[in-house]
């Protein structure tokens, strides 16, 4: 398998393309109508070369940032090197930066896997993504299993990017939001009101890079130029990350299981912040579904 390997799934008018060797990423999710196709997730280079250009990538075994690359867990000090240029705080774990193996693939489904051996992140774990495409959308189950001989903190997420324009609307329910500093690290937890209200709002170019709590588990996206509406859902994700750069063109809507920088909080606060501790042999999952609803 090399950087040009693409696994293609098709069902009805939908086509899903996976690039396993580039972080287990989705490199295309398109609406195909005759000779014409429209990107449902953001359009990528083909073949995909960099994971940050992907349509979606998995977040495992933690999501978003670890402040300064340091945290403590039950007497062990963990130090992680930065993993994105210009950001001193490493983010999103190891899965998105490493190749995944294709374990199974057919016309409508595929299973990818990744095994991490203890290093900077001092625990062994195994991750798995099971994709299923049907004529109404696709689902992916991300699983992380602790295969170490001791307990391991763990959190999961997915990072889909969507194209957007001046009339693209986003609608979901959240209760709170964390304001951020200049390094996109959380500062204060406040009600999700005003510019942070995610109820039926314009979403493109909104200068957001914030984590939200109390997520209702489903979000809708629409645009008068789209021949469909989108519904993003995840039962396990109680937290949600939104990235909407000022330049517009794209936004990210990320179902995640824990808050940004949760690993830096005392362990007694982890349950409230969504961070789990997996015992040896234990696993946790995150399901994500994107429904494409013709209009």
Secondary structure, 3 states (H helix, E strand, C coil): CCCCCCEEEEECCEEEEEECCCCCEEEEEEEEECCEEEECECCCCCCCCCHHHCCECEEEECCCECHHHEEEECCEEEECCCCECCECCCECECHHHCCCEEEEECCCEEEEEEEECCCCCCCCEEEEEEEEEECCEEEEEEEEEECCCCCEEEEEEECCEEECCCCCEEEECCCEEEEECCCCCEEEEEECCHHHCCCCEECCCCCEEEEEECCCCEEEEECCCCCEEEEEECCCCCEEEEEECCCCCEEEEEEECCCCCHHHCCHHHHHHHCCEEECCCCEEEEEEEEEEEEC
